[in-house]
Amino acid sequence: MKTANLSIPEIALIGGTRVALGAGIGLLLARKLNENKQKGAGWALLAVGALTTIPLIKNVIDKSR
């Protein structure tokens, strides 16, 4: 098994992106807001979560080598 040494801020950043991704998906599936606000917030959070994951994955892969 490969290991990667990550700092606490890096772990928090990874957790934060998971929260944004999950919140975005949750807003897209929920019916609490009106449709326009729900879709806008949901897609924005989904995009932030997905786009910030890419450099984090690269960072973790680089550290595990």
N, C-alpha and C positions, 0 to 999 in steps of 0.2 A: 504494500500500500504506500502511495506517495503522500508526503506531508508538505504543508506549506506553513511557514511561520508568518502569522498575520498580527498586526498590532490591534489594539482595542479600537482605535478610530476606524480602521479598515473594516473590522467586523461590524461596527455600528453603521457604517456606510452601506455595507451589504444588506444589513437588516432593514435599513431605511428604504432601500430600493425595493425590497420585497414588500414592505408596507405600502409604498406608492403603487406598485403593480397590483397588489391585492385590493386596495381601496378603489383603484380605477375599475377593475373588473366588478367589484361589488356595486359601484355606482351605475355601471352599465346594466347590471341585472336588477337593481332595486327600482322601486316605483315611488320613492318618497318625494323627489323633486319633480318639477315640471319637465317635460321631455327634452326641451332645448338645453336647459341648465344641466340636466342629468347627463346627456350625451357629451356636452362640452367638457364638464368636469371629469367624467369617466375617461374619455379619450385622452385628455391632457395628462391625467395621472398614469394611465396605461402607457402612454408614450414616454413619459419621464422615467417610469420604472423600467421599461424595456431598453431605452437608449442608455441609461446610466449603468445597466447591467453589463453591456459589452466591454467597456474598459475595465470594469472590476473583474470580469472573468479572465481577461487577458493578464491582468496583474496577478491574479491567483495562479494562473498557469505558469507565468514567468517565475514566480517565487518557488514553485514546486520543482523546478528543474535544478 
